Amino acid sequence: MDISKMKVFDAAEYLDSEDAIVEYMTAILEENDSALLAAALGDIAKARGMTQVAKDAGIGRGALYKALRPDASPRFDTINRVLNSLGVKLVAQKL
């Protein structure tokens, strides 16, 4: 198989419902990896429309792209604002 002809996986293509987004976020949070969380939020924002998410979060579109790239370490405030704009909240539960 010629690997150059393979389609690049894009999680945003599969985040087409609230349930899919919640399941994705739950799996990501279980990994306890801030860079993975930033990337996942970027996937969700892309699925919802980056421009609208940035507007709803009160963050510039460019700054949002920068904050949600895979190697980023966004501040909690940024994560919280993006989650709020997506209609998602973090919930603590006993391990």
C-alpha positions in Angstrom: 0.0 0.0 0.0 1.3 3.4 -0.9 1.2 5.4 2.3 1.3 8.7 0.5 -2.2 8.0 -0.8 -3.7 7.3 2.6 -6.1 9.9 4.0 -5.0 11.8 7.1 -7.2 11.0 10.1 -9.1 14.0 11.3 -11.1 13.4 14.5 -13.2 16.5 13.8 -15.0 14.6 11.0 -16.4 12.2 13.6 -17.5 14.8 16.2 -20.9 15.3 14.7 -23.1 15.1 17.8 -23.1 16.1 21.4 -22.8 12.5 22.5 -19.7 12.0 20.3 -18.1 15.1 21.8 -18.8 14.1 25.3 -17.4 10.6 24.7 -14.3 12.0 23.1 -13.7 14.5 25.9 -14.2 11.8 28.5 -11.6 9.5 26.8 -9.2 12.4 26.4 -9.5 13.5 30.1 -8.7 10.0 31.2 -5.3 10.3 29.6 -4.4 13.2 31.9 -2.3 14.9 29.2 -2.6 18.7 28.9 -1.2 18.7 25.3 -3.7 16.0 24.3 -6.5 18.0 25.9 -5.5 21.1 23.9 -5.4 19.1 20.7 -8.8 17.5 21.4 -10.4 20.9 22.1 -9.0 22.0 18.8 -10.6 19.0 17.1 -13.9 19.8 18.7 -13.6 23.6 17.9 -12.8 22.6 14.3 -15.9 20.4 14.2 -18.1 23.2 15.5 -16.4 26.0 13.5 -13.3 27.6 14.8 -14.5 31.1 14.1 -17.7 30.7 16.0 -16.0 29.0 19.0 -13.4 31.8 19.1 -16.2 34.4 19.1 -18.2 32.6 21.7 -15.1 32.2 23.9 -14.1 35.8 23.5 -10.7 34.8 22.1 -9.2 35.8 18.8 -9.3 33.1 16.1 -5.5 33.1 15.7 -5.0 33.0 19.5 -7.4 30.1 19.7 -5.5 28.1 17.0 -2.3 28.8 18.9 -3.7 27.8 22.2 -5.2 24.5 20.9 -2.4 23.2 18.8 -1.1 19.8 19.9 2.1 21.1 21.5 0.4 23.9 23.4 -0.1 24.2 27.2 -3.1 26.5 27.4 -4.0 28.2 30.6 -7.0 26.8 32.5 -8.9 30.0 31.9 -8.5 29.4 28.1 -9.6 25.8 28.4 -12.6 26.8 30.6 -13.7 29.6 28.1 -13.5 27.2 25.2 -15.4 24.5 27.1 -18.1 27.0 28.0 -18.4 28.1 24.4 -18.8 24.5 23.4 -21.5 23.9 26.1 -19.3 21.4 27.9 -18.3 21.4 31.6 -15.7 19.5 33.5 -17.0 17.5 36.4 -15.0 16.0 39.3 -15.8 12.6 40.4 -14.2 10.2 42.9 -11.7 7.8 41.5 
